Amino acid sequence: MRAGTLRERITIQAPMTVHDSQWGPTEGEAFENIATVWASVAASGAGESVRDDKVQSTISYTIKLRHLDGIDSKHRIVWRGRTLDIVSVTDPTQRRRELVIEAKEHESIIG
C-alpha cells in the first residue's frame, strides 16, 4: 500500500453498551471513537429504493486503509461529516498490511 494514496481522514467508531435502568444494557444506540486514520475513499455505486412511502438513496464506498485489528460490520465510519455503515471488511492479501472496507451511506428523501 502506498502512503500517498491515503489522503482522507476517517474515524472508526465502535458501538457502546448503554445501561438503561428500565431495559438493562443495550448496544448500538451510541458510538465511541476508537481510531482516526488515513484512508483512501472512493464511491463505488449508488441506488434508490422506496421504503414506507419515502425514497431512500444509498451510496456505496470502497475504503482502503492500513490494517487494524478488530474492525467488523458492527463498527461504523465517519468521513467528512457523513456516517457510513460497514458492510464488509477484508484483508485482500491475508498479510495484515491493509484492509478493504465496503460501506454504505443511507439518506432518506421525503417524497
N, C-alpha and C positions, 0 to 999 in steps of 0.2 A: 504494500500500500504506500503510495506516495503522499507525503505530508502536504504537498502543495494543492492536492485535490480536496483537502478537508478545510473548507472555507466558511462553514456555518457553525454557529454556536447553538447547541441543543442542550436542553435539560431533561434528564431522565427522572421520572417520578415513580415512586412505589406507593401502593395503597397502604393506608394506615388503618389500624384497628381502632375504632371509636367505641367507647363504652357508654352505653345508654342505660340509665337506671331502670327503665321500664323493659327494654328488649334485650339487654346484655350486649356483649361485644358484636359489632358488625364491621365488615371490611368493605372497602371500595368507595365509600362516600367522601373520604378525604384522602389527599395525597401529600407526600413529603418528597422534597428534592433529595436524590441520592447521588447524582453526578451531573456536572456540567462539562461537556466535552466538545471537541471539534469534530465535525462530520461533513459528509457530502450528502446533500438532499436534492433529489430530483423527482419531479412529478412523473408518474408512470401511467396514469389513466384517470378517467373521470366518468361519472354516470349519474343518472337521476332515477328515483323511484317515488311512488306515491304511497304514503302511509297516513292513515287517519285523515284523509282529505287534505293532506299537505304534501307538497313536493319536497323531497329531501335529496340534496345533491351530495355526492360522495367524491372526494378526490383521493387517489391512491398515490403514495410516495414510496420511493426506494431510498433508504438511508444507509450509508456506509460509514463505519467508524472503527477505531481500534478496539480490539477485543476487551470486553468487560465480563466478568463472571456474574451469573445470577440474573441476567436480563431475560424476561419472558413476556408472554402476552398479557399478564396481569398488570404490567407496567404501562406507562404512557409517556409521550414525549411532548415537550413544549418547545416550539420553534417559531420565532418571530411573532409571538403572541397567540399562536394557534395551538390547539390541543389535538394531538394525533394519537389515535388508539393503535397499539401494536397488534398486528395480525399474526406475524411470524418472525422468528429470529433464527438465522442460520449462520454457521461458521463454514463458509464455502470450501476452504482448503483443509479443514479439521486440524489446523496447526496453531490455533489460538492466537492468530495475528489480527484478524478483522472479523467484524460482524456485518451481516447484511440484514437489515430490518425492513419488512414490508409493513406500512402503516396506512391508516385511513383517517381522513378528516370528514366529519359529517356536519352539514349545515341544513337547517330546516328553513324552507322558504314558504311563507304563508301564501296560500293560493286557493 
